Amino acid sequence: MKTVAVVSPDFTPSSMPNALRVRLLVEHLQEYGWEPVVIATDPQYYEQPADPENESLLRGKYEIIRTRAWPAQFTRRFGLGDVGLRSFYYQWRALSRLCRSRKVDLVFISVPPNYSMALGRLANLRFAVPYVIDYQDPYITDYYKTVPPAQRPPKWRLAYAVAHLVEPFSVRRAAHLVSVDTSYLTGVMQRYKGFAAGDATGVQLGVEPSDFDYIRQHPRENPIFDKSDGLLHISYVGRGGPDMLAAAGALFEAVKLGGREAPEIFDRIRLHFVGTDYARADAARHQLLPLARQMGMGEQVHEHPCRVPYLTALQILLDSHALVVVGSTESHYTPSKIFPYILAKKPLLGIFNENSSVVGILRDAGAGEVVTFSVKAPPETRVREICQRLRGLLSCTGQPREVCRDAFEPYTARAVTARLVTAFEKALAHPPAQ
């Protein structure tokens, strides 16, 4: 059995999306002949509260090495909070010891946190071990150059400059590139010569069906709403941001339109947006509520910007009368949350760019309704259609939605891990020249 060192500063019991992706990928590696050794940061150094119950979801028997990190309460004084940066030195020490003590066939690094990708290059330089980088999101992007200054993060210029240092150093010697969507890698492969089409593999975001079995057997308190209060609770659990305002605005207009035409249904709607900001609890900001208030929807739109534990998020999905997913204006956007949404088997409405891979996923699995938009037909032109789809969904509350299992199977954790293993084998077959 081959050994892969999996560098993941954020890992279970963290509930962050990057921690969830790595857990889903490593759980089934042993079935395909790979022994994972996860190098993670000790949970005491996470800024977001960890949920110890998440460890009940770890079913594989593999080694997890926990490292120290510089405490955030100290580094924040200097504007440094990224767990990948705070743990970088300790992660390198752990990876070095591992490579010295046994044969490591490959290093796998899933980003963000983005600084960690440099550890692959260091391991290659020091121990000649090939490495694979997995992009969960693009690292170098010009997105914030295109939005109004008020919508830009405070340190985006610094982050942009650092990205242009870290990514070239890390990527040029990678044996293979992986991404949740191959469109994320288009710019990467153009920036760095020497990569061929076969040097990149798409490994979609996946889901572990047994996670829902667990939460159904171990229900927990829903801190967001009371499902038995006579209202119609429609939930969105996941990040918000400027790129989602157009779709969210169309949704709000659709609810207002429905309130005029069918008040007996639409006046009972409460839209819940949960975990919309990745920032730590004391710094989390509303992403969508200001727009809702501007549109006169403050009574029906509730936003809880702080992240909630993963299992609590699943509970909110199960308690909702219907679910809605507002998409990004970016065509490549593929939210990881779409798969738990599908497995919740609730009436589901997606509002997405017509080129998003989510559109095909939802339609093929028969998992929900989809309203698409484009540059020529922006979200505000779809208000009437969204209203009609919502009305239809709300007539189906209480009826579990059956999903086409054959269509959904490629997105299970076991299936996406098989594609990751294919990328591993390619990396070993064609490592970069030393």
C-alpha beads as a LAMMPS data file, in Angstrom:
LAMMPS data file: protein, C-alpha beads

434 atoms
433 bonds

1 atom types
1 bond types

-500.0 500.0 xlo xhi
-500.0 500.0 ylo yhi
-500.0 500.0 zlo zhi

Masses

1 110.0

Atoms # bond

1 1 1 0.000 0.000 0.000
2 1 1 1.358 3.424 -0.982
3 1 1 1.591 6.244 1.554
4 1 1 0.288 9.761 0.957
5 1 1 0.982 12.596 3.378
6 1 1 -2.156 14.756 3.456
7 1 1 -1.387 18.301 4.587
8 1 1 -4.551 19.849 5.992
9 1 1 -4.111 22.502 8.682
10 1 1 -7.910 22.680 8.998
11 1 1 -9.337 19.211 9.640
12 1 1 -11.968 17.420 11.686
13 1 1 -13.310 18.390 14.255
14 1 1 -13.377 21.686 12.322
15 1 1 -16.617 22.382 10.448
16 1 1 -15.030 24.593 7.788
17 1 1 -15.626 23.564 4.139
18 1 1 -11.928 22.865 3.482
19 1 1 -11.806 20.506 6.486
20 1 1 -14.921 18.724 5.267
21 1 1 -13.515 18.186 1.756
22 1 1 -10.321 16.608 3.035
23 1 1 -12.201 14.315 5.429
24 1 1 -14.411 13.063 2.621
25 1 1 -11.395 12.385 0.402
26 1 1 -9.215 10.540 2.920
27 1 1 -11.942 8.332 4.406
28 1 1 -11.942 5.969 1.417
29 1 1 -8.320 6.102 0.268
30 1 1 -7.420 2.787 1.892
31 1 1 -10.026 1.041 -0.246
32 1 1 -7.966 2.068 -3.281
33 1 1 -4.558 1.037 -1.974
34 1 1 -3.393 4.313 -0.420
35 1 1 -2.564 4.798 3.247
36 1 1 -3.211 8.432 4.264
37 1 1 -1.304 10.174 7.032
38 1 1 -3.058 13.442 7.816
39 1 1 -0.973 16.349 9.127
40 1 1 -3.441 18.713 10.796
41 1 1 -3.349 21.533 13.314
42 1 1 -4.437 20.831 16.868
43 1 1 -8.056 22.088 17.262
44 1 1 -7.071 24.370 20.154
45 1 1 -5.435 26.669 17.581
46 1 1 -8.533 27.062 15.376
47 1 1 -10.278 30.428 15.437
48 1 1 -13.638 28.967 14.497
49 1 1 -15.074 26.786 17.299
50 1 1 -14.482 23.091 16.656
51 1 1 -17.263 20.571 17.206
52 1 1 -15.959 17.436 19.002
53 1 1 -18.927 15.435 17.705
54 1 1 -17.519 15.738 14.174
55 1 1 -14.952 13.137 15.195
56 1 1 -17.807 10.613 15.322
57 1 1 -17.893 10.935 11.532
58 1 1 -14.301 9.683 11.163
59 1 1 -14.726 6.058 10.152
60 1 1 -11.377 5.227 8.555
61 1 1 -8.446 3.813 10.558
62 1 1 -5.607 6.104 9.582
63 1 1 -2.987 8.196 11.349
64 1 1 -3.595 11.858 12.183
65 1 1 -0.617 13.962 13.283
66 1 1 -1.665 17.094 15.181
67 1 1 0.725 20.043 15.191
68 1 1 1.023 23.281 17.066
69 1 1 0.430 26.739 15.564
70 1 1 1.145 30.276 16.616
71 1 1 -1.858 31.388 18.717
72 1 1 -4.240 33.635 16.811
73 1 1 -4.685 35.954 19.788
74 1 1 -0.992 36.808 19.388
75 1 1 -0.661 36.903 15.589
76 1 1 -3.852 38.948 15.133
77 1 1 -1.978 41.896 16.605
78 1 1 0.077 41.848 13.411
79 1 1 -2.885 41.212 11.137
80 1 1 -2.151 37.480 10.697
81 1 1 -4.939 34.989 11.322
82 1 1 -4.702 32.390 8.532
83 1 1 -4.289 28.946 10.130
84 1 1 -2.106 27.807 7.231
85 1 1 0.375 30.593 7.917
86 1 1 0.233 30.239 11.697
87 1 1 0.920 26.501 11.528
88 1 1 3.325 26.542 8.562
89 1 1 6.535 26.037 10.548
90 1 1 5.083 23.226 12.656
91 1 1 3.469 21.538 9.653
92 1 1 6.833 21.555 7.867
93 1 1 8.528 19.986 10.875
94 1 1 5.899 17.213 11.006
95 1 1 6.101 16.597 7.251
96 1 1 9.906 16.465 7.412
97 1 1 9.878 13.937 10.261
98 1 1 7.379 11.810 8.379
99 1 1 9.460 11.794 5.192
100 1 1 12.583 10.871 7.157
101 1 1 10.939 8.071 9.149
102 1 1 9.207 6.173 6.340
103 1 1 8.721 6.041 2.599
104 1 1 6.236 8.692 1.548
105 1 1 5.146 8.188 -2.040
106 1 1 3.231 11.431 -2.455
107 1 1 2.263 14.654 -0.685
108 1 1 -1.293 15.924 -1.155
109 1 1 -2.225 19.494 -0.208
110 1 1 -5.759 20.841 -0.484
111 1 1 -6.084 24.637 -0.427
112 1 1 -7.231 26.898 1.119
113 1 1 -5.492 27.666 3.406
114 1 1 -3.281 28.680 0.508
115 1 1 0.084 29.128 2.207
116 1 1 0.205 25.366 2.764
117 1 1 0.766 24.685 -0.933
118 1 1 4.387 25.808 -0.502
119 1 1 4.999 22.799 1.755
120 1 1 4.724 20.548 -1.291
121 1 1 7.535 22.394 -3.061
122 1 1 9.689 22.252 0.072
123 1 1 9.126 18.501 0.439
124 1 1 10.027 18.009 -3.207
125 1 1 13.235 20.040 -2.853
126 1 1 14.313 18.334 0.366
127 1 1 13.117 14.743 -0.100
128 1 1 12.342 14.467 -3.857
129 1 1 8.746 13.468 -3.056
130 1 1 6.217 14.405 -5.755
131 1 1 3.241 16.460 -4.665
132 1 1 -0.306 17.226 -5.785
133 1 1 -2.150 20.507 -5.139
134 1 1 -5.943 20.528 -4.874
135 1 1 -7.700 23.852 -5.555
136 1 1 -10.995 24.238 -3.723
137 1 1 -11.101 27.870 -4.885
138 1 1 -8.964 29.906 -7.291
139 1 1 -6.022 31.529 -5.517
140 1 1 -4.954 34.275 -7.910
141 1 1 -8.042 36.118 -9.084
142 1 1 -8.833 39.604 -10.349
143 1 1 -12.377 39.460 -8.997
144 1 1 -11.962 42.223 -6.409
145 1 1 -10.585 44.562 -9.053
146 1 1 -13.971 44.429 -10.762
147 1 1 -16.222 45.254 -7.791
148 1 1 -16.843 48.618 -6.097
149 1 1 -14.238 49.564 -3.460
150 1 1 -16.797 49.228 -0.658
151 1 1 -17.161 45.517 -1.457
152 1 1 -13.423 44.758 -1.302
153 1 1 -11.853 43.150 1.797
154 1 1 -9.563 45.487 3.756
155 1 1 -6.321 43.629 2.902
156 1 1 -7.132 42.423 -0.591
157 1 1 -4.170 44.222 -2.218
158 1 1 -1.721 42.594 0.178
159 1 1 -3.354 39.187 -0.303
160 1 1 -3.167 39.667 -4.076
161 1 1 0.554 40.469 -3.923
162 1 1 1.341 37.515 -1.642
163 1 1 -0.595 35.158 -3.912
164 1 1 1.666 36.156 -6.805
165 1 1 4.641 35.019 -4.739
166 1 1 3.303 31.845 -3.115
167 1 1 1.514 30.276 -6.074
168 1 1 4.375 30.421 -8.633
169 1 1 6.854 28.998 -6.124
170 1 1 4.473 26.175 -5.222
171 1 1 2.826 25.217 -8.479
172 1 1 5.741 25.104 -10.920
173 1 1 7.095 21.835 -9.463
174 1 1 3.764 20.130 -8.768
175 1 1 3.443 16.643 -10.234
176 1 1 -0.294 17.076 -10.772
177 1 1 -3.084 19.566 -10.177
178 1 1 -6.558 18.769 -8.895
179 1 1 -9.583 21.013 -8.557
180 1 1 -13.257 20.834 -7.656
181 1 1 -13.866 22.340 -11.098
182 1 1 -11.311 22.204 -13.900
183 1 1 -12.198 25.782 -14.861
184 1 1 -10.359 26.842 -11.683
185 1 1 -7.150 25.513 -13.261
186 1 1 -7.411 27.244 -16.631
187 1 1 -5.592 30.338 -15.434
188 1 1 -3.088 28.313 -13.414
189 1 1 -2.014 26.236 -16.395
190 1 1 -1.751 29.324 -18.575
191 1 1 0.420 31.132 -16.050
192 1 1 2.936 28.316 -15.616
193 1 1 4.350 26.627 -18.698
194 1 1 5.059 22.931 -18.795
195 1 1 1.629 21.626 -17.827
196 1 1 -0.272 19.510 -20.334
197 1 1 -3.990 18.756 -20.343
198 1 1 -3.326 15.400 -18.678
199 1 1 -1.643 17.108 -15.721
200 1 1 -4.963 18.301 -14.274
201 1 1 -7.884 16.301 -12.931
202 1 1 -11.325 17.446 -11.847
203 1 1 -12.356 15.923 -8.538
204 1 1 -15.767 17.271 -7.663
205 1 1 -16.983 18.116 -4.233
206 1 1 -18.603 15.072 -2.708
207 1 1 -20.834 14.050 0.135
208 1 1 -20.954 11.169 2.611
209 1 1 -24.538 9.804 2.776
210 1 1 -23.835 8.216 6.159
211 1 1 -23.452 11.716 7.663
212 1 1 -27.203 12.154 7.250
213 1 1 -27.811 8.749 8.817
214 1 1 -25.826 9.936 11.804
215 1 1 -27.718 13.213 12.308
216 1 1 -31.072 11.507 11.922
217 1 1 -30.063 9.081 14.668
218 1 1 -28.511 11.855 16.808
219 1 1 -30.650 14.992 16.262
220 1 1 -29.462 18.239 17.764
221 1 1 -31.012 21.589 18.620
222 1 1 -31.803 23.985 15.775
223 1 1 -30.662 27.447 16.966
224 1 1 -32.116 29.340 13.992
225 1 1 -35.880 28.750 13.949
226 1 1 -38.779 26.740 15.382
227 1 1 -40.089 24.516 12.599
228 1 1 -43.482 24.127 14.313
229 1 1 -44.363 27.833 14.634
230 1 1 -46.727 27.824 11.643
231 1 1 -44.387 29.732 9.327
232 1 1 -42.726 28.448 6.168
233 1 1 -38.980 28.335 6.816
234 1 1 -36.744 28.360 3.736
235 1 1 -33.040 28.038 4.452
236 1 1 -29.731 28.724 2.797
237 1 1 -26.648 27.491 4.668
238 1 1 -23.315 28.614 3.234
239 1 1 -21.235 31.592 2.298
240 1 1 -22.591 34.880 1.033
241 1 1 -20.773 37.640 -0.774
242 1 1 -20.980 40.416 -3.360
243 1 1 -21.068 37.870 -6.193
244 1 1 -24.363 36.481 -4.837
245 1 1 -26.228 39.738 -4.375
246 1 1 -27.806 39.660 -7.833
247 1 1 -29.338 36.200 -7.337
248 1 1 -30.376 37.033 -3.772
249 1 1 -31.998 40.269 -4.922
250 1 1 -34.029 38.385 -7.519
251 1 1 -35.155 35.947 -4.815
252 1 1 -36.275 38.813 -2.564
253 1 1 -38.191 40.422 -5.431
254 1 1 -39.863 37.070 -6.150
255 1 1 -41.070 36.787 -2.550
256 1 1 -42.407 40.370 -2.717
257 1 1 -44.201 39.540 -5.963
258 1 1 -45.682 36.423 -4.382
259 1 1 -46.819 38.474 -1.406
260 1 1 -48.937 40.592 -3.735
261 1 1 -50.364 37.666 -5.679
262 1 1 -50.633 34.906 -3.036
263 1 1 -50.208 36.492 0.420
264 1 1 -51.666 33.452 2.175
265 1 1 -48.486 31.565 1.177
266 1 1 -45.740 34.142 0.701
267 1 1 -46.452 36.234 3.801
268 1 1 -45.669 33.129 5.875
269 1 1 -42.224 32.711 4.295
270 1 1 -39.126 33.326 6.375
271 1 1 -35.821 33.206 4.526
272 1 1 -32.863 32.149 6.671
273 1 1 -29.268 32.733 5.553
274 1 1 -26.835 30.936 7.849
275 1 1 -23.027 30.946 7.995
276 1 1 -22.626 33.536 5.269
277 1 1 -19.278 34.942 6.463
278 1 1 -16.062 32.920 6.855
279 1 1 -14.723 35.392 9.406
280 1 1 -14.441 34.443 13.065
281 1 1 -17.536 35.066 15.176
282 1 1 -16.529 38.472 16.521
283 1 1 -15.727 39.756 13.033
284 1 1 -18.560 38.186 10.991
285 1 1 -20.593 40.692 8.977
286 1 1 -24.009 40.476 7.339
287 1 1 -23.640 39.747 3.649
288 1 1 -27.252 39.743 2.404
289 1 1 -29.394 41.351 5.103
290 1 1 -28.482 44.953 4.154
291 1 1 -29.836 44.319 0.662
292 1 1 -32.995 42.732 2.083
293 1 1 -33.617 45.742 4.319
294 1 1 -32.995 48.099 1.424
295 1 1 -35.687 46.228 -0.501
296 1 1 -38.137 46.317 2.414
297 1 1 -37.711 42.602 3.204
298 1 1 -36.176 42.944 6.655
299 1 1 -39.130 41.238 8.372
300 1 1 -38.961 38.119 6.222
301 1 1 -35.198 37.774 5.779
302 1 1 -33.041 36.652 8.697
303 1 1 -29.258 36.320 8.476
304 1 1 -26.960 34.552 10.913
305 1 1 -23.532 35.361 9.421
306 1 1 -21.481 33.251 11.841
307 1 1 -20.593 29.739 10.787
308 1 1 -22.465 26.945 12.519
309 1 1 -21.122 23.435 13.215
310 1 1 -21.406 21.001 10.317
311 1 1 -23.914 18.740 12.066
312 1 1 -26.008 21.748 13.097
313 1 1 -26.056 22.798 9.441
314 1 1 -27.419 19.378 8.491
315 1 1 -30.072 19.694 11.199
316 1 1 -31.170 23.079 9.837
317 1 1 -31.520 21.560 6.362
318 1 1 -33.638 18.711 7.700
319 1 1 -35.887 21.051 9.714
320 1 1 -36.554 23.440 6.816
321 1 1 -39.766 23.346 4.829
322 1 1 -37.797 24.125 1.675
323 1 1 -34.232 25.001 0.668
324 1 1 -32.834 27.620 -1.667
325 1 1 -29.328 28.019 -3.063
326 1 1 -28.372 31.392 -4.523
327 1 1 -25.493 31.148 -6.937
328 1 1 -22.639 33.401 -7.921
329 1 1 -22.332 35.560 -10.993
330 1 1 -19.085 33.604 -11.563
331 1 1 -19.880 30.792 -14.001
332 1 1 -17.421 28.328 -12.425
333 1 1 -19.013 28.509 -8.969
334 1 1 -19.818 25.039 -7.612
335 1 1 -20.875 25.240 -3.949
336 1 1 -19.926 22.305 -1.750
337 1 1 -23.223 22.672 0.079
338 1 1 -25.245 21.513 -2.930
339 1 1 -24.717 17.836 -2.090
340 1 1 -25.988 17.978 1.515
341 1 1 -28.924 19.995 0.132
342 1 1 -29.730 17.141 -2.216
343 1 1 -29.448 14.457 0.466
344 1 1 -31.768 16.419 2.762
345 1 1 -34.531 15.469 0.269
346 1 1 -36.389 18.743 0.777
347 1 1 -38.093 20.900 -1.868
348 1 1 -35.109 22.675 -3.388
349 1 1 -34.669 25.714 -5.625
350 1 1 -31.338 26.697 -7.146
351 1 1 -30.693 30.099 -8.771
352 1 1 -27.485 29.761 -10.778
353 1 1 -25.458 30.994 -13.691
354 1 1 -26.425 28.816 -16.644
355 1 1 -22.815 27.626 -17.016
356 1 1 -22.454 26.414 -13.419
357 1 1 -21.966 22.664 -13.075
358 1 1 -24.663 22.685 -10.383
359 1 1 -27.342 23.111 -13.036
360 1 1 -26.579 19.724 -14.579
361 1 1 -26.129 18.070 -11.185
362 1 1 -29.566 19.110 -9.938
363 1 1 -31.320 18.228 -13.185
364 1 1 -29.630 14.866 -13.647
365 1 1 -30.351 13.811 -10.067
366 1 1 -33.921 15.120 -10.195
367 1 1 -33.087 16.825 -6.920
368 1 1 -34.709 20.208 -7.321
369 1 1 -35.885 23.102 -9.451
370 1 1 -33.370 25.343 -11.195
371 1 1 -33.707 28.886 -12.458
372 1 1 -30.744 29.965 -14.575
373 1 1 -29.414 33.365 -15.509
374 1 1 -26.681 34.704 -17.798
375 1 1 -25.041 37.938 -18.866
376 1 1 -27.784 38.494 -21.425
377 1 1 -30.547 37.432 -19.021
378 1 1 -29.451 38.576 -15.534
379 1 1 -31.193 37.392 -12.346
380 1 1 -33.574 40.370 -12.193
381 1 1 -35.195 39.137 -15.420
382 1 1 -36.042 35.827 -13.729
383 1 1 -38.168 37.173 -10.856
384 1 1 -41.482 35.868 -12.216
385 1 1 -40.034 32.406 -12.843
386 1 1 -38.487 32.252 -9.363
387 1 1 -41.827 33.216 -7.828
388 1 1 -43.656 30.478 -9.739
389 1 1 -41.059 27.840 -8.823
390 1 1 -41.225 28.833 -5.156
391 1 1 -44.992 28.534 -5.128
392 1 1 -44.768 25.073 -6.632
393 1 1 -42.133 23.956 -4.113
394 1 1 -44.123 25.150 -1.133
395 1 1 -47.046 23.004 -2.221
396 1 1 -44.776 19.962 -1.767
397 1 1 -43.561 20.587 1.795
398 1 1 -43.661 17.498 3.956
399 1 1 -43.129 15.207 0.963
400 1 1 -39.591 13.742 0.795
401 1 1 -38.031 14.244 -2.623
402 1 1 -36.568 11.091 -4.098
403 1 1 -33.212 11.460 -5.813
404 1 1 -32.027 9.428 -8.794
405 1 1 -29.376 7.275 -7.120
406 1 1 -27.541 6.407 -10.317
407 1 1 -27.190 10.085 -11.216
408 1 1 -26.058 11.001 -7.691
409 1 1 -23.575 8.151 -7.216
410 1 1 -20.663 9.956 -8.992
411 1 1 -20.776 12.620 -6.287
412 1 1 -20.501 10.351 -3.252
413 1 1 -17.283 10.486 -1.237
414 1 1 -16.259 7.013 -2.385
415 1 1 -16.700 7.914 -6.068
416 1 1 -14.813 11.219 -5.923
417 1 1 -11.992 9.503 -4.008
418 1 1 -11.624 7.076 -6.898
419 1 1 -11.006 10.045 -9.206
420 1 1 -8.484 11.462 -6.745
421 1 1 -6.596 8.153 -6.786
422 1 1 -6.445 8.392 -10.589
423 1 1 -4.748 11.771 -10.159
424 1 1 -2.299 10.240 -7.655
425 1 1 -1.316 7.529 -10.114
426 1 1 -0.755 10.118 -12.845
427 1 1 1.458 12.119 -10.498
428 1 1 3.627 9.065 -9.805
429 1 1 3.800 8.132 -13.479
430 1 1 4.877 11.586 -14.643
431 1 1 6.599 13.490 -11.826
432 1 1 8.314 16.770 -12.743
433 1 1 11.973 16.580 -13.673
434 1 1 14.245 17.098 -10.675

Bonds

1 1 1 2
2 1 2 3
3 1 3 4
4 1 4 5
5 1 5 6
6 1 6 7
7 1 7 8
8 1 8 9
9 1 9 10
10 1 10 11
11 1 11 12
12 1 12 13
13 1 13 14
14 1 14 15
15 1 15 16
16 1 16 17
17 1 17 18
18 1 18 19
19 1 19 20
20 1 20 21
21 1 21 22
22 1 22 23
23 1 23 24
24 1 24 25
25 1 25 26
26 1 26 27
27 1 27 28
28 1 28 29
29 1 29 30
30 1 30 31
31 1 31 32
32 1 32 33
33 1 33 34
34 1 34 35
35 1 35 36
36 1 36 37
37 1 37 38
38 1 38 39
39 1 39 40
40 1 40 41
41 1 41 42
42 1 42 43
43 1 43 44
44 1 44 45
45 1 45 46
46 1 46 47
47 1 47 48
48 1 48 49
49 1 49 50
50 1 50 51
51 1 51 52
52 1 52 53
53 1 53 54
54 1 54 55
55 1 55 56
56 1 56 57
57 1 57 58
58 1 58 59
59 1 59 60
60 1 60 61
61 1 61 62
62 1 62 63
63 1 63 64
64 1 64 65
65 1 65 66
66 1 66 67
67 1 67 68
68 1 68 69
69 1 69 70
70 1 70 71
71 1 71 72
72 1 72 73
73 1 73 74
74 1 74 75
75 1 75 76
76 1 76 77
77 1 77 78
78 1 78 79
79 1 79 80
80 1 80 81
81 1 81 82
82 1 82 83
83 1 83 84
84 1 84 85
85 1 85 86
86 1 86 87
87 1 87 88
88 1 88 89
89 1 89 90
90 1 90 91
91 1 91 92
92 1 92 93
93 1 93 94
94 1 94 95
95 1 95 96
96 1 96 97
97 1 97 98
98 1 98 99
99 1 99 100
100 1 100 101
101 1 101 102
102 1 102 103
103 1 103 104
104 1 104 105
105 1 105 106
106 1 106 107
107 1 107 108
108 1 108 109
109 1 109 110
110 1 110 111
111 1 111 112
112 1 112 113
113 1 113 114
114 1 114 115
115 1 115 116
116 1 116 117
117 1 117 118
118 1 118 119
119 1 119 120
120 1 120 121
121 1 121 122
122 1 122 123
123 1 123 124
124 1 124 125
125 1 125 126
126 1 126 127
127 1 127 128
128 1 128 129
129 1 129 130
130 1 130 131
131 1 131 132
132 1 132 133
133 1 133 134
134 1 134 135
135 1 135 136
136 1 136 137
137 1 137 138
138 1 138 139
139 1 139 140
140 1 140 141
141 1 141 142
142 1 142 143
143 1 143 144
144 1 144 145
145 1 145 146
146 1 146 147
147 1 147 148
148 1 148 149
149 1 149 150
150 1 150 151
151 1 151 152
152 1 152 153
153 1 153 154
154 1 154 155
155 1 155 156
156 1 156 157
157 1 157 158
158 1 158 159
159 1 159 160
160 1 160 161
161 1 161 162
162 1 162 163
163 1 163 164
164 1 164 165
165 1 165 166
166 1 166 167
167 1 167 168
168 1 168 169
169 1 169 170
170 1 170 171
171 1 171 172
172 1 172 173
173 1 173 174
174 1 174 175
175 1 175 176
176 1 176 177
177 1 177 178
178 1 178 179
179 1 179 180
180 1 180 181
181 1 181 182
182 1 182 183
183 1 183 184
184 1 184 185
185 1 185 186
186 1 186 187
187 1 187 188
188 1 188 189
189 1 189 190
190 1 190 191
191 1 191 192
192 1 192 193
193 1 193 194
194 1 194 195
195 1 195 196
196 1 196 197
197 1 197 198
198 1 198 199
199 1 199 200
200 1 200 201
201 1 201 202
202 1 202 203
203 1 203 204
204 1 204 205
205 1 205 206
206 1 206 207
207 1 207 208
208 1 208 209
209 1 209 210
210 1 210 211
211 1 211 212
212 1 212 213
213 1 213 214
214 1 214 215
215 1 215 216
216 1 216 217
217 1 217 218
218 1 218 219
219 1 219 220
220 1 220 221
221 1 221 222
222 1 222 223
223 1 223 224
224 1 224 225
225 1 225 226
226 1 226 227
227 1 227 228
228 1 228 229
229 1 229 230
230 1 230 231
231 1 231 232
232 1 232 233
233 1 233 234
234 1 234 235
235 1 235 236
236 1 236 237
237 1 237 238
238 1 238 239
239 1 239 240
240 1 240 241
241 1 241 242
242 1 242 243
243 1 243 244
244 1 244 245
245 1 245 246
246 1 246 247
247 1 247 248
248 1 248 249
249 1 249 250
250 1 250 251
251 1 251 252
252 1 252 253
253 1 253 254
254 1 254 255
255 1 255 256
256 1 256 257
257 1 257 258
258 1 258 259
259 1 259 260
260 1 260 261
261 1 261 262
262 1 262 263
263 1 263 264
264 1 264 265
265 1 265 266
266 1 266 267
267 1 267 268
268 1 268 269
269 1 269 270
270 1 270 271
271 1 271 272
272 1 272 273
273 1 273 274
274 1 274 275
275 1 275 276
276 1 276 277
277 1 277 278
278 1 278 279
279 1 279 280
280 1 280 281
281 1 281 282
282 1 282 283
283 1 283 284
284 1 284 285
285 1 285 286
286 1 286 287
287 1 287 288
288 1 288 289
289 1 289 290
290 1 290 291
291 1 291 292
292 1 292 293
293 1 293 294
294 1 294 295
295 1 295 296
296 1 296 297
297 1 297 298
298 1 298 299
299 1 299 300
300 1 300 301
301 1 301 302
302 1 302 303
303 1 303 304
304 1 304 305
305 1 305 306
306 1 306 307
307 1 307 308
308 1 308 309
309 1 309 310
310 1 310 311
311 1 311 312
312 1 312 313
313 1 313 314
314 1 314 315
315 1 315 316
316 1 316 317
317 1 317 318
318 1 318 319
319 1 319 320
320 1 320 321
321 1 321 322
322 1 322 323
323 1 323 324
324 1 324 325
325 1 325 326
326 1 326 327
327 1 327 328
328 1 328 329
329 1 329 330
330 1 330 331
331 1 331 332
332 1 332 333
333 1 333 334
334 1 334 335
335 1 335 336
336 1 336 337
337 1 337 338
338 1 338 339
339 1 339 340
340 1 340 341
341 1 341 342
342 1 342 343
343 1 343 344
344 1 344 345
345 1 345 346
346 1 346 347
347 1 347 348
348 1 348 349
349 1 349 350
350 1 350 351
351 1 351 352
352 1 352 353
353 1 353 354
354 1 354 355
355 1 355 356
356 1 356 357
357 1 357 358
358 1 358 359
359 1 359 360
360 1 360 361
361 1 361 362
362 1 362 363
363 1 363 364
364 1 364 365
365 1 365 366
366 1 366 367
367 1 367 368
368 1 368 369
369 1 369 370
370 1 370 371
371 1 371 372
372 1 372 373
373 1 373 374
374 1 374 375
375 1 375 376
376 1 376 377
377 1 377 378
378 1 378 379
379 1 379 380
380 1 380 381
381 1 381 382
382 1 382 383
383 1 383 384
384 1 384 385
385 1 385 386
386 1 386 387
387 1 387 388
388 1 388 389
389 1 389 390
390 1 390 391
391 1 391 392
392 1 392 393
393 1 393 394
394 1 394 395
395 1 395 396
396 1 396 397
397 1 397 398
398 1 398 399
399 1 399 400
400 1 400 401
401 1 401 402
402 1 402 403
403 1 403 404
404 1 404 405
405 1 405 406
406 1 406 407
407 1 407 408
408 1 408 409
409 1 409 410
410 1 410 411
411 1 411 412
412 1 412 413
413 1 413 414
414 1 414 415
415 1 415 416
416 1 416 417
417 1 417 418
418 1 418 419
419 1 419 420
420 1 420 421
421 1 421 422
422 1 422 423
423 1 423 424
424 1 424 425
425 1 425 426
426 1 426 427
427 1 427 428
428 1 428 429
429 1 429 430
430 1 430 431
431 1 431 432
432 1 432 433
433 1 433 434
